């Protein structure tokens, strides 16, 4: 504003003349002249459609919570703003979900078991497309996380929230039964033990088992009605892998005689056939 202006203390003003001047040190400044103070009531009276109240929400990284503010704008010019506790539920959930997806607010219950459930589902959907099981893509993950965040405005509220109920709602009860049949979590071995099956996006389902637990399995292990072959990680008694194969018949015939002698010397107390 020009030095002689009488509206220096005005909250709102309009200027009829704008000039650009250059100081002695070469710095450019914008000078407002012919300025007149105006009142918000005038804007509301003469331009009612241009004055609007908006609620804006943002994620505060320091407090790790969604904060809101009520802003009165004239077109895109903010006239007033103040904090508000009235944060729209959907917007808060979307903002929290975005932070979760970015890795800034990890969900404690979104663990390896959850990732394996998703991997099982995606395997079944990919292997049996005719059953039309709905896979979970990256965009679907965001949607599921947003559901977990519903009703919350802070990381503290969602940090320990259970994820299982939201995941289960992705499938119908019939589809969940189908998933357990087509892509089970575990498989039973001949000695009545069970082994966990690990699913991945870029490799076939894999099961790790000690040699002794595989005695009696002549050809391989399979899952589902079609007996889809599992990749088998054959382990020594110290649980270190000896060989990875889908064809146990070849392992027993060609590899086992070679490793048996060495392992038998190292682990004489174990059963060897």
N, C-alpha and C positions, 0 to 999 in steps of 0.2 A: 504494500500500500504506500501511496505517496505520504511523505512525512506530515504534510499539513492536513491529511484526511481526518475526519471526525468520527470514523466508524472503526477505529482500531480495535475496540472492545466488542464489536458486534459478532454474534455467533454465526449469523448468516448474512451474506451480502451479495450484491451483484455489481459488476463493474462495466461501465459503458465504454471504457477505453483501456486498451492494453498496449503497453509500449515496452520495447526491449532496449535497454541502455547498456553501455559499456563503461566500466569504471577505468580509472587511470592505470590500474595494473592489468587491464585486459580482460577482467572477469565480466561475463555478461549477466545481467539481472533483468527480471521482468517486473515492470512497474504498473500497478493498477491505479487508475485515476477515474474520476467521476463515479466513485463507488457510493452505493446507497445500501443502508441496512434494511433487511427484510425480516419478517417474522414467519415462523412456521405456520401460524394460523392462516396467513395470507396464501401460502402454498396450498394448504388443505381446502381453503375456500374457493380459490380460482383454478386449481389444478387437482381436483380430488382423485382423478384416475391415475395421476402420476405419483401420488404419495401412497406408499404401501408399507405394511409391516411384515417383516419376514423373520422366521426363526432359522438360524444357521447353526449347524453342529460341526464340531471338529474334534479330532483326537489329540488330547494333551499328552505328549510323550513323557513329560516329567512326572505327572501324577498317574499316568496310564489309565485315563478315564475319558469318556466322551463328555465334552462340555458344550453348553448351548448359550446362545446370545440372541436377544431380540433386537433387530435392526429396523429402524424407520428410514426408508430411502425415498429420494425424489429422483425418479428415473433410476440411474445407477449411482447416484451420489448419496452416501450414508450421512444422514442428518443426526441421528442419535443411536446409541447402542447401549445395552445393559445385559448383564448375565441373567440366565434363566435356568430354573431346574426342570422346566417342561421340555424334555428332549423327546422328539418323536421316536417311538420304539423301533420301528423298521430301520430308520437311519442310524440309530445307535448300534443295532445289531450288525448292519452292513459295515460300519466303520470298524467295529471290533473284529469282525471276520477278516477284514482286509489286513489288520495288524497281525492276526494269527497266521494268515497265509504268508505274510512277509517274514515270519519268524520272530517278530518282536514280542509277541504274547503267546508263548506255547501253551497248549492245553495239556495238562499232566496226564489226562486219561486217554489222549490220542496217542497211544503207544504202539509197540510192535504188534500186539494182538489185533489192534484195529487195522493196521496196515496189512496184516495177513488176511483178515476178513475181506478187505477190499481186493487183495490179490486173488483170493479164492473166487470171489464173485466175477472178477474180470476174466479169470481163466475159464470159468464155466461158460460165461457169455461168449467168449471168443471161440471156445471149442465146440459149443452146441448152439450155434446161432438160431437154429430152428425153434428153440425153446423161448426165444425172445426175453431172456433175462436182461434187465437193465444194468449195463456196466456203470462204473463210477469214474468219470473222466475228471480232469482238473477243474472244469467249470462246475461239475457236480460237487466236488469237494468243497468249493467255496459256498455253495448252497447249503450243504450239510452243516458246515461250520457256522453259517449264519443262523441256522435253526438252533444250534447249541447256544448261541449268544442271545437268543430272543429274551427280552425282558431285562437285560443287563445293560449297565452303562459304564462298568469298570472292569479292568482285567481281574481284580480281586474276586469279582462275582463269578467269573467263568473259569478261573484257573483250575479248579478241582471239579468242574461239572462233569457228570457222566456222559459218555459219548454213545454207549451201546444202544440205548433206547432210540436215539435218532437214526443210527445206522439200521437197526432192525425195521424201522418204519419205511425204509427204502424198498423193502420187499414185502410181498404178502406172505401169509403163513405158509401157503402152498409153495411159493417160490423159495422160502427159507428151508423147507423140507427137501426140496429139489436140490438146493445148494449143498446140503449136508450129504446127500447121496452121491452127487457128481464130483464134488471137491471136498472130501472130508478133511477134518483137521489132523486126524491121526489114522494110522493103519495098524492092524493087529498082526503080530509076527507069530511064527510057529510055536515059540516057547511061551505063548500067552502074554508076552510083553507087548507094549504098543510103542510105536515110534511116531514122532511128530513129522508132518509133511510141511515142507517149506515151499511156498509158491512165489514166483517172481514173474516180472513182465517179459523178460528176455531169455528165460530158460525154462525147461520143463520142471514140473513139480519134483522135488528132491527129498529123499529120506536118508538119514544117516543112521547106520546100525553097525554094531560090532560083528565081527565074523561069526562068533558063537551064536549070536541072535539070528543069524541068517541060515544056520544049519537047517536043512529041510526045505529050503526055498531053492528049487532046482533051476528054474529059468528066470524068474523075475517077479516083481511086485506090480500090481495094477490097481487102479481105482475106478469106481463107477461101474455101471452095468456093462460098459464096453471094455472094462479092464484095461484102461489106458495105461501104458507102461510108465512107471516111475523111474527117475534117474536115482541110482543107488550109490551112496557114498559109503564104501566098505571101510570100516574102521578097525584098527588094531586094538588090542586090549587097553592101550593107553589113550584110546579115542582119537588117535591121529589117523588121517585118511591114508589108505593103501591104494585104493583104486576107485574111480568113478565110472559106473557102467549102467547100461540098461539091460545088458545081457549077462545074467549070472551064470548061465550054462557055460559060456565061453570062459568066464572068470574061473569057475570051478575046474574046468578042464585044462586051461593053459596057465593061468596066473597063480592060482592057489598052491599048486605043488611047489612052486618056486619060493613063495613067501612063507609057506607053512614051516619049513625046516628052520628058517631064521627066527621066526616068531616063537616057535616052540622052545628054542634055546633061551630066548629072552624071558618067556612067560611059561615056565614048565608047569606051574600050578593050574593053568587054565585047561579047559577041555579042548582036545584037538581030535578031529576025525580025519 
